[in-house]
Amino acid sequence: MDNMDLTAAEAIWLLMLMMLAACGVYYYVWQQARIAAWRHGENATPYQTLRDRFMAHVVAGEHDQAYALTSQRFRQEVSKDRFVELAKRHVELNQQPDGQHQGESEGQSGPPSGDPSGLAHQYMAFHRQYRYRDGKLITMTLQIRRDPDSLLMLEPPGFRIDVWTIEEKPGEQR
């Protein structure tokens, strides 16, 4: 036997070491991608960009394109028909003359900063309220968060519309 010949056991050990090294490199690259994604998600711009794109599709009546920007969880909870109803209601509210409602306010919360190990915790919520003379209050909420993450995906998950609601509260009867 030549000195360069490997036994089967040695070949298996060598293969296992190479696989372990490859896994270590993969995990390092995966983790660095998460850190970069976290830093990107600490800025409000990606959330606002998605919100604006989503709303542009809604206002244009492009319901399929808008629905495609929603998360899997959203699509499980909100049927396409219900989504189209929400979209039409949103357009209806935004087309009312200014004299129809007494006041309007907007706000946002997020994104959180801190530990980059939990991309799932990055989100941003947008709120718009309309107050009417009769006391009626309409609140629209849009929440954006990342899709679920997995060690099997090298690319970090993207942002999706996760919550979109329009709540109407009647005015107080006197």
Steps between C-alpha positions, in 0.01 A plus 500: 500500500614848415536758781244726321222242511222575751307237681122518481483625859753776432313606188175521696666710772650731240162536327332575833760768580447661159121495550537654846721777358246563220218523756702748703562718195130480401388599851745793507371629164137442613560692824673791323202527262267521804709773661493703176124444466445608860690824442295562185181435699591751772432776249139600424560532126441134395173494692379830355598390149298178532205689650503750213527225238217304663273804524574601140376156386193527726405847372557393138267202550789256441381259766706200384825698518410643842393161636831351381681740737328350804644236732401135497339549841294792367381294202399217734291739710362732229341354189551664163133609498531660844820669386324652198225630735767663721668653195174648373419636847845659522456672162150615602631655824781682322267643236269672748500878484696667778180639652376146571735440789600728782860396543763261381812379674781269401761318702750222479691280739814295452732377375670364810875503527734287703567127479543385138429137590125541465405633158143388568470775761561776248175668405346838443138603545326791328173645632261752351187623679203693370267672748156604381270772631253239628776345712568204270864391498663299223846357560711344225797293611772355279774288656809384313732225619738244360399157377611210724871424489676166456855376527439327166457834318823688436318822410324674791121518475346809349238738634129431446170661594396297803199693634259730321181599676235768476302534823191716530362610836165676500457835669343520844122535504376798703 
